[in-house]
Each structure stands twice: as C-alpha cells, then as structure tokens.
C-alpha cells in the first residue's frame, strides 16, 4: 500500500511533514509525487529538506501533467482575505488562485483534499466568497466540510486560528479534532543563547515598557496595528508581512528563525538555508503541523478502508489509542 499525495502552494513543507509523520505512524508507505510554489526561496528551503525542487507558477502548470494522487494539500494564498491586508478577495489576483486548485481537483479527482486559509475567509464579503468556494468544491462531486481550528488548542504556544476545508469523494463520517498534542510552552521553544542582533533597540524597548507592564515570564509582547500592547504566555499569530518588531520576547528581542519554526511545530532537524528575513516570511506562511496531523488522522480510516488492507499486522498508532489491529 502506498498513498500518493501532492503539495500545492507547498511553502516549506508543513503539510508534507505532517502527512509523512502520520503515515509512518500507521506503517503505511507514502510518496509526495508533486509539489509547487511560486516563491524561489521557499522552493530552496523545500529542496534542502526533502530533496525535491517544487515546480513554480501554478497558473502555468497543466493539470493533466500532474501525477495521479490520492490526497491533495494546499494552503492557498491568504493575503486577499486576511484582516491584515485589504481583504479584496477574488478581486485580488491571488484570490483567484483557489480556482487553480479547483481545476486540478476536477482533472485528477483525488480521494481527499485538505485546504487551509485564514479564518477571515469564512466571513469575507459577508460570507459570499466562502460560499462560492464551498459550492465550487461540491459541484466537483465532493462532500465538503470545514472548521476553524486554533494552534493553541493543539499544543503550540501560538494563537493561530485558521480555517481548514476538507473534501471526500464519497460520504464519510469525519470527526473534527478538538485538541491535540501535549502542550509545549514558550520556555520549551525559546533558545537559551541568542545573538545580540535579535534584540530591539533601546528606543523600541523603552517605548514598549513605557506603555506596558507584564508579570508574565517568559512572554511574548504583541503590538497591534493600533499601537496597543499585550503580553501572553504564548505568541500571537506569526505573520509573513508584519512589522519587524511586532512580537518581542519579554518585550526585548525578536524571535529567532528556529523559534519561529518551533512555534509552527517544525522539528529541529529542519534545515534553515535562507536569510532571517526569508525564514521569517516562510514561518509566517506555514501551516501549524500538530493541527494538520490531527486532521489527517481523522481521515485515515477511509484511506485504510479504500485500500482494503487485509493482514495480521498490528499497527502502532501514536495518538493515544494504543495499538490497533486492522483486519
């Protein structure tokens, strides 16, 4: 048995790590047969970690040229729908990239797909944008569901709410996960030795402390667009295009590249091969790995059933259910 999947708008491979980890837990062979991202620096990071160099602009790729696959993953661009952006939706050319996913689904007909975007997609244009997306997917013959999930509920010290859209080629009882892995704290992800280049200037530090006091340690101080400052024992959502100092550890320094990756659940074996500015952008665009893992676990029964595994093997499942025997 081998599950084949593709990784569209792949970024630095958050979906891929999630999928490969879960399939390995179930002792199921898997293969990423196709990946694509328009960002050259993201492709460089992806290649360094997976040995595959993703294709480029998805609008120039013919759907028929994409290999057949069982699963489709896509974290399509969120800027057209983000609260931070202008929220132009389908008026923004990046918003129309959803329809590139739709044409590939129509041509290749994967069994399952998982899409991810900012939670504002659900309410954009009074819900009309999201309704159009769901109707498009249903018109392709899929049974579609969605839910907004917060990375903070799945073990990561980051408040990151994202909408996940799943589709199945046949009716299937899917139970959305409510929570996830053991809670990781800020103390767990912060590095003990940090280069002085990550520390904010005295002017910025003093400005923050004049406006805010905190007895939380360690903490992440967050300055919003209005200039208000708050501090928590977790980080607010990492953002690719935010101001350089909007998040400060204990009101003093920026997060390091490794810390940002850890906030998204990336393992420490993950190689950093680009500049700090680029990895900051890449981490801000990534999917939270523990959340994606729990979603993938939810549809494993349908994948196993479809392949009609019939043997006496016992499969170790690392999700708290112990050992399951599949017959």
GIRADA-V333116 format. One record per residue. N is the residue number from 1. PHI is phi in degrees with one decimal (999 if undefined). Layout:
BEGIN
n->(N N)
phi->(PHI PHI)
END
This chain:
BEGIN
n->(1 2 3 4 5 6 7 8 9 10 11 12 13 14 15 16 17 18 19 20 21 22 23 24 25 26 27 28 29 30 31 32 33 34 35 36 37 38 39 40 41 42 43 44 45 46 47 48 49 50 51 52 53 54 55 56 57 58 59 60 61 62 63 64 65 66 67 68 69 70 71 72 73 74 75 76 77 78 79 80 81 82 83 84 85 86 87 88 89 90 91 92 93 94 95 96 97 98 99 100 101 102 103 104 105 106 107 108 109 110 111 112 113 114 115 116 117 118 119 120 121 122 123 124 125 126 127 128 129 130 131 132 133 134 135 136 137 138 139 140 141 142 143 144 145 146 147 148 149 150 151 152 153 154 155 156 157 158 159 160 161 162 163 164 165 166 167 168 169 170 171 172 173 174 175 176 177 178 179 180 181 182 183 184 185 186 187 188 189 190 191 192 193 194 195 196 197 198 199 200 201 202 203 204 205 206 207 208 209 210 211 212 213 214 215 216 217 218 219 220 221 222 223 224 225 226 227 228 229 230 231 232 233 234 235 236 237 238 239 240 241 242 243 244 245 246 247 248 249 250 251 252 253 254 255 256 257 258 259 260 261 262 263 264 265 266 267 268 269 270 271 272 273 274 275 276 277 278 279 280 281 282 283 284 285 286 287 288 289 290 291 292 293 294 295 296 297 298 299 300 301 302 303 304 305 306 307 308 309 310 311 312 313 314 315 316 317 318 319 320 321 322 323 324 325 326 327)
phi->(999 -136.0 -94.1 -105.1 -139.4 -121.2 -127.9 -89.2 47.4 -68.3 57.0 -105.0 96.8 -61.4 -63.0 -65.0 -59.5 -59.1 -64.5 -64.0 -65.1 -66.6 -62.7 -64.8 -60.5 -90.3 56.8 -113.6 -72.7 -138.3 -150.1 -83.7 -96.6 -166.1 -143.3 -154.6 -161.0 -79.3 -83.3 -62.7 -68.5 -64.7 -63.4 -63.7 -65.2 -60.4 -63.0 -61.7 -100.9 -123.2 79.5 -113.3 -99.1 -60.9 -69.0 -96.6 -55.6 -66.1 -69.6 -100.0 -101.7 -77.8 -59.1 -65.9 -82.3 -81.7 -60.4 -61.0 -155.1 -91.8 -126.3 -124.3 -113.5 -158.2 -102.0 -69.4 -50.2 -102.0 -55.7 -65.1 -117.7 -72.0 -65.9 -78.0 -85.7 -89.3 54.8 -85.5 59.9 -70.7 -71.1 -83.7 -59.1 -68.4 -66.1 -74.3 -65.4 -56.4 -71.2 -67.6 -63.9 -61.1 -68.5 -72.0 -60.3 -61.6 -76.8 -97.3 48.9 -65.4 -69.7 -140.8 -134.9 -130.2 -115.8 -138.2 -160.4 -68.3 -66.2 -65.1 -59.0 -65.8 -103.7 -57.5 52.8 56.6 89.6 -68.6 -61.5 -66.7 -59.1 -66.6 -62.9 -63.4 -63.4 -60.9 -67.8 -67.6 -65.0 -81.1 98.4 -103.5 -93.4 -115.1 -143.7 -151.2 -161.7 -89.0 -122.6 -111.1 -57.5 -62.9 -84.6 -121.6 97.1 -93.4 -82.5 -146.5 -82.6 -137.5 -97.5 -137.0 -92.6 -114.0 -114.3 -119.2 -138.5 -121.4 -79.9 -146.6 -57.5 -157.4 -79.3 -109.4 -106.6 -66.5 -69.0 -99.2 -158.1 -145.7 -71.0 -55.4 -63.9 -97.1 -97.8 -58.2 -59.7 -70.5 -99.8 -75.9 -79.0 -78.0 -119.3 -128.4 -60.4 -62.6 -65.4 -85.5 -81.7 -69.8 -67.8 -59.0 -62.1 -68.2 -60.6 -65.1 -62.7 -63.8 -72.6 -70.7 -104.6 -152.6 -119.6 -144.5 -106.7 -92.6 -146.4 -71.7 -147.9 -113.2 -89.4 -119.3 -106.9 -85.6 -63.8 -86.6 89.3 -77.5 -118.1 -135.4 -134.6 -143.3 -83.4 -141.7 -91.8 -72.3 -60.0 -64.9 -131.5 -66.6 -111.5 -78.0 -62.0 -62.6 -113.7 -71.5 -118.9 -131.3 -69.2 53.6 71.4 -124.6 -140.7 -80.3 -70.4 -80.1 -55.4 -64.8 -64.3 -64.7 -64.9 -63.1 -63.4 -98.6 88.7 -73.6 -71.8 -71.7 -73.6 -66.2 -82.8 -104.6 -123.8 -124.2 -67.6 -57.2 -63.2 -72.4 -68.8 -62.9 -64.2 -67.6 -65.3 -66.4 -94.0 -77.4 -91.9 -74.5 -59.5 -60.0 -67.9 -62.6 -58.6 -65.6 -66.6 -60.6 -57.3 -64.4 -103.2 -59.1 -56.8 -71.1 -67.1 -65.2 -62.5 -63.1 -84.8 49.1 -68.0 -133.1 -157.9 -100.9 -67.3 -103.2 -107.0 -77.0 -113.7 -93.1 -134.2 93.6 -94.6 80.4 -104.5 -113.6 -106.6 -100.6 -123.0)
END
